Amino acid sequence: MNDDVVMPDNKRNIWMRGLYMLFMFLAFQVSGTVLCIVIVIQFVIMLLSDKPNERLVVFGRSLGRYLQQIADFQTFATEEMPFPFMDWPSVS
């Protein structure tokens, strides 16, 4: 009996994608925590100065796009892997 199991390429690819999806799930969780921290900081800044911090606004927008890219990859809406496998999303 032959113990060498040969998986088709598409099965190997789905397992590799599963590993990437696990990594991106962790990135999503960390990014969500960072977003919560940015929200609290921006709220305090608004209480103190009546205007948002522009750098945090720009970062929040790019972080939101990053979370969207992760969600698109996780739900198989795209095959493009988000940061760190491609550039950080820019705000344009």
N, C-alpha and C positions, 0 to 999 in steps of 0.2 A: 504494500500500500504506500502511496506517495504522500508524505507529510508536508511537502512544500505547497503552501496555499498561494496561488497567484491571483491577486485581485485585479479587476479591470481598472484602467486609468481613471475612469469617472468615480469609482469607489475610493481610490486613493485620494483623489482631489477633494471629495466631500469630507474625508477625514481630516485633511489638511485645513480645509475651510473651517471645520468644526473647531480645530485648535485656534485658528485666528479669531473665530467668533468668541471663544472663551476669553482670549486676550482682550478683545474689544469690549466685552461685557465688563471686565475689570476696569478698563479705561473709562467706560461710560459711568460706572459707579464713582470713580475718583473725580471725574469731571462734574458730575452732579453735586458732589460735596463742595467742590471749588465754586460752582455756581451759587450754592446756598451761602457761602462765605461772602462772595461778591454782592449778593442781594442785601445781606445784613449791613455790610460796609457802606453800600450805596444809600441805603435807607438812613443810616446815621448821618452820612454826609448831607443828605437832603434835609434832615432835621436841623442841622447846624448852619447850613449855608443857603438853603432854599434853591440850590441848583445842583444838578448831578455832576459828578466828576467825569469829564469827557473821556479820559483814558479808560476808566472802568466801563463806560458805555461802549466804546470800541471793542474792548476785550470781551464784554458780555455778548455782543453781537457775534464775534468770531467764535466764542465758546458755544453759542447756540447753534451756529452752522456746523461746528464740529460734532455736537450731539446729534444733529440731523443726519450728518454723514454716517455716523455710527449706526443709527437706527435704520437707515436705508440699507447698509451692508448687512445688518443682522436679520432683516426681513427679506433678504434676497432681492431687493428692489434694484440693487446695483452690484456689480462685481468689483468695483473700485474700493480698495481698502483705504480707510482714512489715515490721518497722521498716527503713527510715525512712518507709515509706508508711503505717504505722499506729503506734499507741503501742507502746513497749517492753513486752514481756510482764511482767506483775506476778507476784509470788509470793503466792498466796493459799491 
